[in-house]
């Protein structure tokens, strides 16, 4: 295990500035997820940590040792790739043992490590197979086993589940989290899937355009996003955003609909704002309470019902635990919970507190 420190790191590709002075720490034994849209720099940052990309400015340290000029094989890290990167002509056992053979470890030591890793990952019955004889999930477990046998200071995961189908992604997500809880090795995981980030991370680093937007635990980011970008990126379905203006202690939306001011917010009279409310924080109400909306689409999922409506030209998603049989064009009334809503400045996108 090891503490990882990324300090004022920059990276340029030609004239393109892809990493812009990024700094954060990853505690010993922590599972840290780097998340953000495609092109935000998260994979480049992971590759610099692995030694596969040179650092332009700043420093990266692992276990208190600066590794800027240290070769990848000497950094004591193990990386799990998106495409598994298994040797097709080698058996599962040989794939897992290959790095140990290169390090000149004895056969007894290699067999002990491979057997231990295969037991942890349920690969014992597959050790004699070739990669082409395995399913996608089995190949990913072999790739993780190859990393485990090295007993590294840090595990690096580069979008390891993106090639799997939806059901298998969920089960592999659980396996990786359980594996980390068992081994307690410092882990850095890159994904663009915020559900993976929320369910797996001890700490999430949200990135955009080569910069850090916010760092925190999954629930910290969910409950207290610092800006509209983080609020929209974290949570599924994503937060609803309704543009409006503050007047008389209320938020006036297009069409003269009014919402109560969210609690714990600060905005001045006449300020252009964006009202943010999560789909699960909207109630269905009767009578004259709430805001009148028009139903666009209803999606029953069994456990709950997602209802897509339109308020003043803006589409709003609501999630209800109850089952409803609304028809497109029907009029219903919705009321966001002001204790869980957020207010953002319309220009800067910063949350108003």
Rosetta blueprint (number, residue, H / E / L):
1 X L
2 X L
3 X L
4 X E
5 X E
6 X E
7 X E
8 X E
9 X E
10 X E
11 X E
12 X E
13 X E
14 X L
15 X L
16 X E
17 X E
18 X E
19 X E
20 X E
21 X E
22 X E
23 X E
24 X E
25 X E
26 X E
27 X L
28 X L
29 X L
30 X L
31 X E
32 X E
33 X E
34 X E
35 X E
36 X L
37 X L
38 X L
39 X L
40 X L
41 X L
42 X H
43 X H
44 X H
45 X H
46 X H
47 X H
48 X H
49 X H
50 X H
51 X L
52 X L
53 X L
54 X L
55 X L
56 X L
57 X E
58 X E
59 X E
60 X E
61 X E
62 X E
63 X L
64 X L
65 X E
66 X E
67 X L
68 X L
69 X L
70 X L
71 X L
72 X H
73 X H
74 X H
75 X L
76 X L
77 X E
78 X E
79 X E
80 X E
81 X L
82 X L
83 X L
84 X L
85 X L
86 X L
87 X L
88 X L
89 X L
90 X L
91 X E
92 X H
93 X H
94 X H
95 X H
96 X H
97 X H
98 X H
99 X H
100 X H
101 X H
102 X H
103 X L
104 X L
105 X L
106 X L
107 X H
108 X H
109 X H
110 X H
111 X H
112 X H
113 X H
114 X H
115 X H
116 X H
117 X H
118 X H
119 X H
120 X H
121 X H
122 X L
123 X L
124 X H
125 X H
126 X H
127 X L
128 X L
129 X L
130 X E
131 X H
132 X H
133 X H
134 X L
135 X L
136 X H
137 X H
138 X H
139 X H
140 X H
141 X H
142 X H
143 X H
144 X H
145 X H
146 X H
147 X H
148 X H
149 X L
150 X L
151 X L
152 X L
153 X L
154 X E
155 X E
156 X E
157 X E
158 X E
159 X L
160 X L
161 X L
162 X L
163 X L
164 X L
165 X L
166 X H
167 X H
168 X H
169 X H
170 X H
171 X H
172 X H
173 X H
174 X H
175 X H
176 X H
177 X H
178 X H
179 X H
180 X H
181 X H
182 X H
183 X H
184 X L
185 X L
186 X E
187 X E
188 X E
189 X E
190 X E
191 X E
192 X L
193 X L
194 X H
195 X H
196 X H
197 X H
198 X H
199 X H
200 X H
201 X L
202 X L
203 X E
204 X E
205 X E
206 X E
207 X E
208 X E
209 X L
210 X L
211 X E
212 X E
213 X E
214 X E
215 X E
216 X E
217 X L
218 X H
219 X H
220 X H
221 X H
222 X H
223 X H
224 X L
225 X L
226 X L
227 X E
228 X H
229 X H
230 X H
231 X H
232 X H
233 X H
234 X L
235 X L
236 X L
237 X L
238 X L
239 X L
240 X E
241 X E
242 X E
243 X E
244 X E
245 X E
246 X E
247 X E
248 X L
249 X L
250 X E
251 X E
252 X E
253 X E
254 X L
255 X L
256 X L
257 X L
258 X E
259 X E
260 X E
261 X L
262 X L
263 X L
264 X L
265 X L
266 X L
267 X L
268 X L
269 X L
270 X L
271 X L
272 X E
273 X E
274 X E
275 X E
276 X E
277 X E
278 X L
279 X H
280 X H
281 X H
282 X E
283 X E
284 X E
285 X E
286 X L
287 X L
288 X L
289 X L
290 X L
291 X E
292 X E
293 X E
294 X E
295 X E
296 X E
297 X E
298 X E
299 X E
300 X E
301 X L
302 X L
303 X L
304 X L
305 X E
306 X E
307 X E
308 X E
309 X E
310 X E
311 X E
312 X L
313 X L
314 X E
315 X E
316 X E
317 X E
318 X E
319 X E
320 X E
321 X L
322 X L
323 X L
324 X L
325 X L
326 X L
327 X L
328 X L
329 X L
330 X L
331 X E
332 X E
333 X E
334 X E
335 X E
336 X E
337 X L
338 X L
339 X L
340 X L
341 X L
342 X E
343 X E
344 X E
345 X E
346 X L
347 X L
348 X L
349 X L
350 X E
351 X E
352 X L
353 X L
